[in-house]
Amino acid sequence: MLLECIECKAQYPDTEIIYTCQRCGGLLDVIYDYSKIDLRVQKLKQPPSVWKYASLLPIKMEPVTLKEGGTPLYKCDRLAKKIGIHELYVKNEGLNPTGSFKDRGMTVGVSKAIELGMKTVACASTGNTSASLAIYAAKAGISAVVLLPEGKVAMGKVAQALMHGAKVITIRGNFDDAFRLVRELCEQREFYLLNSINPFRLEGQKTIGFEIIDQLGWKSPDRVVLPVGNAGNISAIYKGFSEFKRFDIIDEIPRMTGIQSEGACPIFNAFSKGARKIVPEKHPETIASAIRIGDPVNAPKALLAIYDSGGLAEKVSDDEIIDAQKSLARLEGIGVEPASAASIAGLTKLREKGVIQPDERVVCITTGHLLKDPEEVIGVCGKPMVVEADIEAIRAVISNEDSVEYLGAVLQSVR
Ligand code: AN7
């Protein structure tokens, strides 16, 4: 196993503590000697999980694990009907140990930190990465330092990082500032950087791709739709599919379809121009605080994934995100945080535009749980009604048209 620069192809041993190419500054990828890997995961009867695919992961020791992955893939017929698509699945990553897909990367990333003998791990985060880093550091018995942008991290995520014992530092700046600072901090060798610039972390996240194929009975969907922030996940999942193609488990790689928020969409802008480089945005803003990122570090990998798979990028408004979040919650019983709902909002928009055809088999990935961001929920649903402890008062509010208006509208649309 080696690290290889995606730009100049320089190679480094996997024991070296580096995050980018020492020669050209390019992103690194983990390269295996595939001829030595026995990949007969199809034959394994065990249920999907990150470590079911250990032969394609860069860890030799017993991993630091809290049983991540193996999240459900739901067939969502009612939502499909509303959107106008025949076959729609939702891969609900909110059901990982901390409630987001980041756990897949962190079980691998923190295991790597232990293999390398590191005693402190660090990250900048819009929230979920910090929660995830905190639990695996706790499980491994090492320290975690996390830098968060002030006032912009959902409450549930901060609560997790705090409770699991990370050193939580809020900075007066946005995620991109926090990321720049944590990179500088990690130039000191005692801090191991576990943002998605770390190629080992992305190896864990590629298992989302493996599981989708596994759960569809070893067939690939036509398209995978997911939210894009720092752009690590779309790159990782594409790599997972590419490896399964290399092993002839699938014939085609699904079209990788990345959704960003209008207020933070440098990848979408680059894609619209057919460019391979992004122009960073100085003041990203969106209700989907998880993807409030103006300078996604994995942009070169993500654009490659999109172009090579015949995929695309789209942007959606905050209102479209909120509508999608409510539809998914009320039609399918799947509660997700706003960033995750961007995938559904993007699919809806691309169907309306006629870019995605009704006969495509689509998997949307919902990346984080509803309970991550309870303040957003109160903001968009309003506070619960308060009435006197009196049966007549209760009957009166139940029969009030307003309270059932929204649900009625949603249900109407699928009848
Ligand atoms: C719910 O936690 O960047 O495109 O610091 O939490 O791989 O960055 C979170 C990202 C989508 C975007 N959905 O994934 C962080 C952080 C949710 C997220 C993304 C994030 P990437």
Residues whose N, C-alpha, C, O or C-beta is under 5 A from the ligand:
A	BS01	AN7	A124 S125 T126 G127 N128 T129 S130 P227 V228 G229 N230 A231 G232 N233 I234 A290 A339 S340 T367 G368
